[in-house]
């Protein structure tokens, strides 16, 4: 319960600067006997994944499961995070710089990869610090440039080691050193130390009384030239060691020391003599077994299951010779897991996707039972397998739509299959989907051209028909005008019946052509002709009466 008998205070800031989003991340856990503080900086620009948070969560989770300060434990935490980054790639290259500080509330050990920094400050000076794994730092070490020039040097972001690198990251781990009350553990990302150098930061620390004042003053210094400089994401975490854990000291009598020491010493001597011969003969096998176990662990971390299976198989043989049941069981479990993944990979490479999916599902269960070893790779391959199956399903659906002449629907499915294949770097599936898409587009284009030709023919036929109809109407109207003109002439000659016949013929044409006013005019002329005819008949009748009288 060292935590309750010590006092550590941690505050931090983390802002996006002038970027669209903040891709730094800080997290820490303080347990009864150990504490772990992790700061990470995403070096990639992938918007869908916060790689810095993924690393911090992985390290905190791994540390919480098995807390400790050994070099091997810290390297294991970083390698596990590195493996998870590689497993999350799926076509993306995730890159992260990280710095870790761990303590048992008495001593401090830190480690880092990349250019995220740690300052250990005591009595207003930097007692220890990390050194960037960059070309700029190499130039500083060779006295090619000064430390002040390094913060703005053009190669400061050109790192030769970081998490997510395709090679093995070069993890730097410090020695354990005693903490003292008043110490400050400071963790910074590139965006903070670029804008606030060591000299300016020490001045801020010396002039500030509280941790919050240090954070506020540093942030003001970072932002004061934001109108002239581009400000990256910046994060700063400060842990103040206000009180270090002190082991309770009880007075021990000489008699008690002797009573304790003599039996222990006697037991040690007897055990040493008894085990000397056995240990000498078994030491080589034990070292080889442990080395194989460590090699297998590293190969699993990098998802090299073939080499991991070989190393763990050798470790299992050695553990059997040494009667080490625990190591034998662990090695056997990892051998089976690696072999299962190898079988699944082989099925995937031969395009037996359903078989590969079943094998990966079994491998995932085995990975969970083995403490999630290789889980990120297995889940990535399982997602990849499901993606391949989905691609072929989309192409099959597209072919069915082609059978029902739904070419546009088929093309949309082929495009979707092509895009998914491209995202999964599935070149064969992308090529097949592209060929199907191009064939369907060509067929659709041909049908559209035929449809356009038929439509053009219909338009031309309609235009011809309309022209003929208009010509017929024009001829009919001319005929009607001629008939009306002849009727006018006959009316003038008082040939009323003939005039009425011509007028009626002209009127029928006007009515058929819907020339209403002209038709009404004809009716008036017919009425006038009838009136003239009646007047003429009346006159003849009158003359006949007069003659008879």
C-alpha positions as CSV (number, residue, x, y, z in Angstrom):
1,X,0.0,0.0,0.0
2,X,2.8,2.4,-0.9
3,X,0.4,4.8,-2.7
4,X,-1.5,5.7,0.5
5,X,1.8,6.6,2.2
6,X,3.1,8.8,-0.5
7,X,1.8,11.9,-2.4
8,X,2.0,12.2,-6.2
9,X,0.0,15.0,-8.0
10,X,-0.5,14.8,-11.8
11,X,-2.1,17.5,-14.1
12,X,-1.9,17.8,-17.8
13,X,-3.0,19.8,-20.9
14,X,-3.6,18.5,-24.4
15,X,-4.9,20.7,-27.2
16,X,-5.2,20.6,-31.0
17,X,-3.2,23.8,-31.6
18,X,-4.0,25.0,-35.1
19,X,-4.9,21.5,-36.4
20,X,-8.4,20.3,-37.1
21,X,-8.3,17.7,-34.3
22,X,-6.1,16.7,-31.3
23,X,-4.1,13.5,-32.0
24,X,-2.1,13.5,-28.8
25,X,-3.2,11.4,-25.9
26,X,-2.2,11.1,-22.2
27,X,-3.3,8.5,-19.7
28,X,-2.1,7.2,-16.3
29,X,-3.0,4.7,-13.6
30,X,-2.0,4.9,-10.0
31,X,-2.2,1.5,-8.2
32,X,-1.4,0.4,-4.7
33,X,2.3,-0.3,-5.3
34,X,2.9,1.0,-8.8
35,X,2.0,3.9,-11.1
36,X,2.3,4.3,-14.8
37,X,2.1,7.6,-16.9
38,X,1.9,7.4,-20.7
39,X,2.0,10.3,-23.3
40,X,1.7,9.5,-27.0
41,X,1.8,11.6,-30.2
42,X,0.2,10.4,-33.5
43,X,2.7,10.8,-36.3
44,X,0.2,9.8,-39.0
45,X,-2.8,11.7,-40.4
46,X,-5.3,8.8,-40.5
47,X,-8.7,10.5,-39.5
48,X,-10.6,7.3,-38.6
49,X,-8.2,6.0,-35.9
50,X,-6.6,7.9,-33.0
51,X,-3.4,5.9,-33.0
52,X,-2.0,7.8,-29.9
53,X,-5.0,6.8,-27.8
54,X,-4.8,3.2,-29.1
55,X,-1.2,3.0,-27.8
56,X,-1.9,4.6,-24.5
57,X,-4.9,2.3,-23.8
58,X,-2.8,-0.7,-24.8
59,X,0.1,0.2,-22.5
60,X,-2.2,1.1,-19.5
61,X,-4.1,-2.2,-20.0
62,X,-0.9,-4.3,-20.3
63,X,0.6,-2.6,-17.2
64,X,-2.5,-3.0,-15.1
65,X,-2.7,-6.7,-15.8
66,X,0.9,-7.2,-14.7
67,X,2.4,-4.1,-13.0
68,X,6.2,-3.8,-12.5
69,X,9.3,-1.8,-13.3
70,X,11.5,-4.3,-15.0
71,X,13.1,-3.5,-18.4
72,X,11.4,-6.6,-19.9
73,X,8.0,-5.5,-18.6
74,X,8.2,-2.0,-20.1
75,X,9.6,-3.3,-23.4
76,X,6.7,-5.9,-23.5
77,X,4.2,-3.0,-23.0
78,X,5.6,-1.1,-25.9
79,X,5.9,-4.1,-28.1
80,X,2.3,-5.1,-27.5
81,X,1.2,-1.6,-28.4
82,X,3.4,-1.8,-31.5
83,X,1.8,-5.1,-32.5
84,X,-1.7,-3.7,-32.1
85,X,-0.8,-0.7,-34.3
86,X,0.4,-3.1,-37.0
87,X,-2.8,-5.2,-36.6
88,X,-4.9,-2.1,-37.0
89,X,-3.2,-1.1,-40.3
90,X,-5.8,-2.4,-42.9
91,X,-4.1,-0.3,-45.6
92,X,-3.1,2.5,-43.2
93,X,0.3,3.2,-41.8
94,X,-0.2,4.2,-38.2
95,X,2.8,5.8,-36.5
96,X,3.2,6.9,-32.9
97,X,5.8,8.4,-30.7
98,X,5.4,7.5,-27.0
99,X,7.1,8.1,-23.6
100,X,6.4,6.1,-20.4
101,X,7.2,6.9,-16.8
102,X,6.7,4.2,-14.1
103,X,7.3,4.4,-10.3
104,X,6.9,2.3,-7.2
105,X,6.5,5.6,-5.3
106,X,10.2,5.4,-4.3
107,X,12.1,5.1,-7.6
108,X,11.5,6.1,-11.2
109,X,12.2,4.3,-14.5
110,X,11.2,5.7,-17.9
111,X,11.4,4.6,-21.5
112,X,10.5,6.1,-24.9
113,X,10.3,5.6,-28.7
114,X,10.3,8.5,-31.1
115,X,10.5,12.2,-30.2
116,X,8.1,12.5,-27.2
117,X,10.2,13.7,-24.3
118,X,10.6,13.3,-20.6
119,X,12.3,15.8,-18.2
120,X,13.2,14.8,-14.7
121,X,13.6,18.1,-12.8
122,X,15.1,18.5,-9.4
123,X,16.3,21.7,-7.7
124,X,15.5,23.9,-10.7
125,X,17.5,21.9,-13.2
126,X,16.9,19.0,-15.5
127,X,18.4,16.0,-13.8
128,X,17.7,13.6,-16.6
129,X,15.9,13.7,-20.0
130,X,15.2,11.5,-23.0
131,X,16.8,12.0,-26.4
132,X,14.8,12.1,-29.6
133,X,15.3,9.2,-32.0
134,X,15.7,11.6,-35.0
135,X,18.4,12.7,-37.5
136,X,18.4,16.1,-35.7
137,X,19.4,14.5,-32.4
138,X,22.2,12.7,-34.2
139,X,23.5,16.1,-35.5
140,X,23.3,17.5,-31.9
141,X,25.3,14.6,-30.6
142,X,27.9,15.1,-33.3
143,X,28.1,18.9,-32.4
144,X,26.9,19.7,-35.9
145,X,24.1,21.9,-34.5
146,X,23.3,23.4,-31.1
147,X,20.5,22.2,-28.8
148,X,18.6,25.5,-29.3
149,X,18.7,25.0,-33.1
150,X,17.3,21.4,-32.8
151,X,13.8,22.6,-31.9
152,X,13.4,24.3,-35.3
153,X,15.7,22.1,-37.4
154,X,14.1,20.8,-40.6
155,X,15.0,17.2,-39.8
156,X,13.6,17.2,-36.3
157,X,10.6,15.1,-37.4
158,X,12.6,12.7,-39.5
159,X,12.6,9.7,-37.0
160,X,14.5,6.5,-37.4
161,X,12.4,4.7,-34.8
162,X,8.7,4.8,-33.7
163,X,5.8,2.6,-32.9
164,X,4.1,1.2,-36.0
165,X,7.4,1.2,-38.0
166,X,7.7,-1.8,-40.3
167,X,11.0,-2.6,-38.6
168,X,11.6,-3.4,-34.9
169,X,11.3,-0.2,-32.8
170,X,14.4,0.8,-30.8
171,X,13.1,1.0,-27.3
172,X,15.2,3.1,-24.9
173,X,14.8,2.2,-21.2
174,X,16.5,4.1,-18.3
175,X,17.9,2.7,-15.1
176,X,15.9,2.9,-11.9
177,X,16.8,5.9,-9.7
178,X,15.5,7.2,-6.4
179,X,13.0,9.9,-6.3
180,X,13.0,12.8,-3.8
181,X,10.3,15.1,-2.5
182,X,10.0,18.1,-4.8
183,X,11.0,16.2,-8.0
184,X,9.0,17.0,-11.2
185,X,8.3,14.3,-13.9
186,X,7.5,16.2,-17.1
187,X,6.2,14.6,-20.3
188,X,5.9,16.6,-23.5
189,X,5.0,16.0,-27.1
190,X,6.7,17.6,-30.1
191,X,4.1,20.4,-30.3
192,X,5.1,21.5,-26.8
193,X,8.9,21.3,-26.8
194,X,9.1,22.9,-30.3
195,X,7.5,26.1,-29.1
196,X,8.9,26.1,-25.5
197,X,12.6,25.1,-25.3
198,X,14.3,23.7,-22.2
199,X,15.6,27.1,-21.1
200,X,12.2,28.8,-21.3
201,X,10.5,25.8,-19.6
202,X,13.0,25.9,-16.6
203,X,12.3,29.6,-16.2
204,X,8.6,28.9,-16.1
205,X,9.1,26.1,-13.5
206,X,11.3,28.4,-11.4
207,X,8.8,31.2,-11.5
208,X,5.7,29.1,-10.9
209,X,4.5,27.9,-7.5
210,X,1.9,25.3,-8.4
211,X,1.6,22.7,-11.2
212,X,-1.4,24.4,-12.7
213,X,0.7,27.6,-12.9
214,X,3.4,25.7,-14.9
215,X,0.7,24.4,-17.3
216,X,-0.9,27.8,-17.8
217,X,2.4,29.7,-18.3
218,X,3.7,27.0,-20.7
219,X,0.5,27.1,-22.7
220,X,0.7,31.0,-22.9
221,X,4.3,30.7,-24.1
222,X,3.3,28.2,-26.8
223,X,0.4,30.3,-28.1
224,X,2.0,33.7,-28.0
225,X,3.3,33.5,-31.5
226,X,0.4,31.5,-33.0
227,X,-0.3,34.3,-35.5
228,X,3.2,33.9,-37.0
229,X,3.9,30.2,-36.5
230,X,2.0,27.0,-37.2
231,X,1.1,25.4,-33.9
232,X,0.9,21.6,-33.9
233,X,-1.1,19.5,-31.3
234,X,0.6,20.1,-28.0
235,X,0.4,18.1,-24.8
236,X,2.2,18.5,-21.4
237,X,1.8,16.3,-18.3
238,X,3.5,17.2,-15.0
239,X,3.7,14.9,-12.0
240,X,4.8,16.5,-8.8
241,X,6.5,14.2,-6.2
242,X,5.3,15.9,-3.0
243,X,6.1,12.9,-0.7
244,X,8.1,9.7,-1.4
245,X,7.2,6.4,0.2
246,X,9.4,5.5,3.1
247,X,9.6,1.9,4.4
248,X,8.7,1.7,8.1
249,X,11.8,0.9,10.0
250,X,11.6,-1.2,13.1
251,X,14.5,-1.8,15.5
252,X,15.8,-5.3,15.3
253,X,17.7,-6.9,18.1
254,X,21.0,-8.7,17.5
255,X,19.6,-11.9,18.9
256,X,16.7,-11.8,16.5
257,X,19.0,-11.2,13.6
258,X,21.1,-14.2,14.6
259,X,18.1,-16.4,15.0
260,X,16.8,-15.4,11.6
261,X,20.2,-15.4,9.8
262,X,21.6,-18.7,11.0
263,X,18.8,-21.0,9.8
264,X,18.6,-19.0,6.5
265,X,22.4,-19.2,6.0
266,X,22.4,-22.9,6.8
267,X,19.6,-23.5,4.4
268,X,21.3,-21.5,1.7
269,X,24.5,-23.4,2.1
270,X,22.8,-26.8,2.0
271,X,20.7,-25.7,-1.0
272,X,23.7,-24.4,-2.8
273,X,25.7,-27.5,-2.4
274,X,22.7,-29.7,-3.3
275,X,21.8,-27.7,-6.4
276,X,25.2,-26.9,-7.7
277,X,25.8,-30.0,-9.7
278,X,22.2,-30.1,-11.0
279,X,22.2,-26.4,-11.9
280,X,25.4,-26.6,-13.7
281,X,24.2,-29.4,-16.0
282,X,20.7,-27.8,-16.5
283,X,21.7,-24.2,-16.9
284,X,22.3,-24.3,-20.6
285,X,18.9,-25.9,-21.3
286,X,17.2,-23.4,-19.1
287,X,18.8,-20.5,-20.8
288,X,18.0,-21.9,-24.2
289,X,14.4,-22.5,-23.2
290,X,13.9,-19.0,-21.8
291,X,15.6,-17.6,-24.9
292,X,13.2,-19.6,-27.2
293,X,10.2,-18.4,-25.1
294,X,11.4,-14.8,-25.5
295,X,12.0,-15.2,-29.2
296,X,8.6,-16.7,-29.7
297,X,7.0,-13.9,-27.8
298,X,8.8,-11.3,-30.0
299,X,7.7,-13.2,-33.2
300,X,4.1,-13.3,-32.0
301,X,4.3,-9.6,-31.3
302,X,5.2,-9.0,-34.9
303,X,2.6,-11.6,-36.1
304,X,5.4,-13.9,-37.5
305,X,3.5,-17.1,-36.6
306,X,5.7,-19.5,-38.5
307,X,8.9,-18.5,-36.6
308,X,6.9,-18.2,-33.4
309,X,5.7,-21.8,-33.8
310,X,9.3,-23.0,-34.4
311,X,10.7,-21.2,-31.3
312,X,7.9,-22.3,-29.0
313,X,8.1,-25.9,-30.3
314,X,11.8,-25.9,-29.3
315,X,11.0,-24.3,-26.0
316,X,8.4,-27.0,-25.4
317,X,10.9,-29.8,-26.0
318,X,13.4,-28.1,-23.6
319,X,10.7,-27.6,-21.0
320,X,9.8,-31.3,-21.2
321,X,13.4,-32.2,-20.6
322,X,13.5,-29.9,-17.6
323,X,10.1,-31.0,-16.3
324,X,8.9,-27.4,-16.4
325,X,5.2,-28.0,-16.6
326,X,4.2,-24.4,-16.6
327,X,6.6,-23.4,-19.4
328,X,5.7,-26.6,-21.3
329,X,1.9,-25.8,-21.1
330,X,2.5,-22.2,-22.1
331,X,4.7,-23.2,-25.1
332,X,2.3,-25.9,-26.2
333,X,-0.6,-23.4,-26.1
334,X,1.3,-20.9,-28.2
335,X,2.4,-23.6,-30.7
336,X,-1.2,-24.6,-31.3
337,X,-2.3,-21.0,-31.6
338,X,0.5,-20.3,-34.2
339,X,-0.2,-23.4,-36.1
340,X,-3.9,-22.6,-36.2
341,X,-3.2,-19.1,-37.6
342,X,-0.8,-20.6,-40.2
343,X,-3.5,-23.0,-41.4
344,X,-6.0,-20.1,-41.7
345,X,-3.5,-17.9,-43.6
346,X,-2.9,-20.8,-46.0
347,X,-6.6,-21.2,-46.6
348,X,-6.9,-17.5,-47.2
349,X,-4.0,-17.5,-49.7
350,X,-5.7,-20.3,-51.7
351,X,-9.0,-18.3,-51.7
352,X,-10.8,-20.9,-49.5
353,X,-12.6,-18.0,-47.7
354,X,-15.2,-20.0,-45.8
355,X,-12.6,-22.4,-44.5
356,X,-10.3,-19.6,-43.6
357,X,-13.1,-17.8,-41.7
358,X,-13.8,-20.9,-39.6
359,X,-10.1,-21.4,-38.9
360,X,-9.7,-17.7,-37.9
361,X,-12.7,-17.9,-35.6
362,X,-11.1,-20.9,-33.8
363,X,-7.8,-19.1,-33.6
364,X,-9.6,-16.1,-32.0
365,X,-11.0,-18.3,-29.3
366,X,-7.5,-19.8,-28.7
367,X,-6.0,-16.3,-28.6
368,X,-8.5,-15.1,-26.0
369,X,-7.7,-18.2,-23.9
370,X,-4.0,-17.4,-24.3
371,X,-4.3,-13.8,-23.0
372,X,-5.2,-12.1,-26.3
373,X,-1.8,-12.9,-27.9
374,X,-2.0,-12.1,-31.6
375,X,-5.6,-11.1,-31.3
376,X,-5.3,-7.9,-33.3
377,X,-3.7,-9.8,-36.2
378,X,-6.3,-12.6,-36.1
379,X,-9.2,-10.1,-36.0
380,X,-7.7,-8.1,-38.8
381,X,-7.4,-11.3,-41.0
382,X,-10.9,-12.3,-40.0
383,X,-12.2,-8.9,-41.2
384,X,-10.1,-9.3,-44.3
385,X,-11.6,-12.7,-45.0
386,X,-15.1,-11.4,-44.5
387,X,-14.3,-8.5,-46.8
388,X,-13.2,-10.9,-49.5
389,X,-16.4,-12.9,-49.2
390,X,-18.4,-9.7,-49.3
391,X,-16.6,-8.6,-52.5
392,X,-17.6,-11.9,-54.2
393,X,-21.1,-11.6,-52.9
394,X,-21.4,-8.1,-54.4
395,X,-20.1,-9.4,-57.8
396,X,-22.6,-12.3,-57.7
397,X,-25.5,-9.9,-57.0
398,X,-24.3,-7.7,-59.8
399,X,-24.4,-10.7,-62.3
400,X,-27.9,-11.6,-61.2
401,X,-29.0,-8.0,-61.8
402,X,-27.4,-8.2,-65.3
403,X,-29.5,-11.3,-66.0
404,X,-32.7,-9.2,-65.3
405,X,-31.3,-6.4,-67.4
406,X,-30.8,-4.1,-64.4
407,X,-27.4,-2.8,-65.7
408,X,-27.3,0.3,-63.6
409,X,-27.9,-1.7,-60.4
410,X,-25.2,-4.2,-61.5
411,X,-22.7,-1.4,-62.2
412,X,-23.3,0.1,-58.8
413,X,-22.6,-3.3,-57.1
414,X,-19.5,-3.8,-59.2
415,X,-18.2,-0.4,-58.3
416,X,-18.8,-1.1,-54.6
417,X,-17.0,-4.4,-54.9
418,X,-14.0,-2.7,-56.7
419,X,-13.8,0.0,-53.9
420,X,-13.8,-2.6,-51.2
421,X,-11.2,-4.7,-52.9
422,X,-9.0,-1.6,-53.3
423,X,-9.4,-0.8,-49.6
424,X,-8.3,-4.3,-48.7
425,X,-5.4,-4.3,-51.3
426,X,-7.1,-7.3,-53.0
427,X,-5.8,-6.8,-56.5
428,X,-7.4,-9.9,-58.1
429,X,-10.8,-9.0,-56.7
430,X,-10.4,-5.4,-57.8
431,X,-9.4,-6.5,-61.3
432,X,-12.3,-8.9,-61.7
433,X,-14.8,-6.3,-60.4
434,X,-13.4,-3.7,-62.8
435,X,-13.7,-6.1,-65.8
436,X,-17.3,-6.8,-64.9
437,X,-18.1,-3.1,-64.4
438,X,-16.5,-2.2,-67.7
439,X,-18.4,-4.9,-69.6
440,X,-21.7,-3.9,-68.0
441,X,-21.0,-0.2,-68.7
442,X,-20.3,-1.0,-72.4
443,X,-23.5,-3.0,-72.6
444,X,-25.5,-0.2,-71.0
445,X,-23.9,2.4,-73.3
446,X,-24.8,0.2,-76.4
447,X,-28.4,-0.1,-75.2
448,X,-28.6,3.7,-74.5
449,X,-27.3,4.4,-78.0
450,X,-29.9,2.1,-79.6
451,X,-32.7,3.7,-77.5
452,X,-31.5,7.2,-78.6
453,X,-31.5,6.1,-82.2
454,X,-35.1,4.8,-81.9
455,X,-36.2,8.0,-80.2
456,X,-34.6,10.1,-83.0
457,X,-36.4,8.1,-85.6
458,X,-39.7,8.6,-83.8
459,X,-39.0,12.3,-83.5
460,X,-38.2,12.5,-87.2
461,X,-41.4,10.5,-88.2
462,X,-43.5,12.8,-86.0
463,X,-41.9,15.9,-87.5
464,X,-42.7,14.5,-91.0
465,X,-46.2,13.7,-90.1
466,X,-46.7,17.1,-88.6
467,X,-45.3,18.8,-91.7
468,X,-47.7,16.8,-94.0
469,X,-50.6,17.6,-91.7
470,X,-49.7,21.3,-91.8
471,X,-49.3,21.2,-95.6
472,X,-52.8,19.5,-95.9
473,X,-54.4,22.1,-93.6
474,X,-52.8,24.9,-95.8
475,X,-54.1,23.3,-99.0
476,X,-57.6,22.8,-97.4
477,X,-57.6,26.4,-96.3
478,X,-56.7,27.6,-99.8
479,X,-59.5,25.4,-101.2
480,X,-61.9,26.9,-98.8
481,X,-60.8,30.4,-99.7
482,X,-61.2,29.5,-103.4
483,X,-64.7,28.1,-102.8
484,X,-65.7,31.2,-100.8
485,X,-64.3,33.4,-103.6
486,X,-66.4,31.5,-106.2
487,X,-69.5,31.8,-104.0
488,X,-68.9,35.6,-103.7
489,X,-68.8,35.8,-107.5
490,X,-72.0,33.8,-107.9
491,X,-73.7,35.9,-105.3
492,X,-72.7,39.0,-107.2
493,X,-74.2,37.4,-110.3
494,X,-77.4,36.5,-108.3
495,X,-76.8,32.8,-108.8
496,X,-77.9,32.3,-105.2
497,X,-78.3,28.5,-105.1
498,X,-74.9,27.9,-106.7
499,X,-73.4,30.5,-104.3
500,X,-74.9,28.7,-101.3
501,X,-73.5,25.4,-102.5
502,X,-70.0,26.9,-102.7
503,X,-70.4,28.7,-99.3
504,X,-71.5,25.4,-97.6
505,X,-68.4,23.6,-99.0
506,X,-66.1,26.4,-97.8
507,X,-67.9,26.4,-94.4
508,X,-67.4,22.7,-93.8
509,X,-63.6,23.1,-94.5
510,X,-63.4,26.1,-92.1
511,X,-65.2,24.2,-89.4
512,X,-63.0,21.1,-89.8
513,X,-59.9,23.4,-89.6
514,X,-61.5,25.1,-86.5
515,X,-61.4,28.5,-88.2
516,X,-64.4,29.7,-86.2
517,X,-64.6,33.3,-87.3
518,X,-64.3,32.4,-91.0
519,X,-67.0,29.7,-90.6
520,X,-69.3,32.3,-88.9
521,X,-68.6,34.7,-91.8
522,X,-69.7,32.0,-94.3
523,X,-72.9,31.5,-92.4
524,X,-73.7,35.2,-92.8
525,X,-73.0,35.0,-96.5
526,X,-75.3,31.9,-96.8
527,X,-78.0,33.8,-95.0
528,X,-77.5,36.8,-97.4
529,X,-77.7,34.5,-100.4
530,X,-80.9,32.9,-99.1
531,X,-82.4,36.3,-98.5
532,X,-81.5,37.4,-102.0
533,X,-83.0,34.2,-103.4
534,X,-86.3,34.8,-101.4
535,X,-86.5,38.4,-102.7
536,X,-86.0,37.2,-106.2
537,X,-88.7,34.6,-105.8
538,X,-91.1,37.3,-104.4
539,X,-90.4,39.6,-107.3
540,X,-91.1,36.8,-109.9
541,X,-94.3,36.0,-108.1
542,X,-95.4,39.6,-108.1
543,X,-94.8,40.0,-111.8
544,X,-96.8,36.8,-112.6
545,X,-99.7,38.1,-110.6
546,X,-99.7,41.5,-112.4
547,X,-99.6,39.7,-115.8
548,X,-102.5,37.5,-114.9
549,X,-104.6,40.5,-113.8
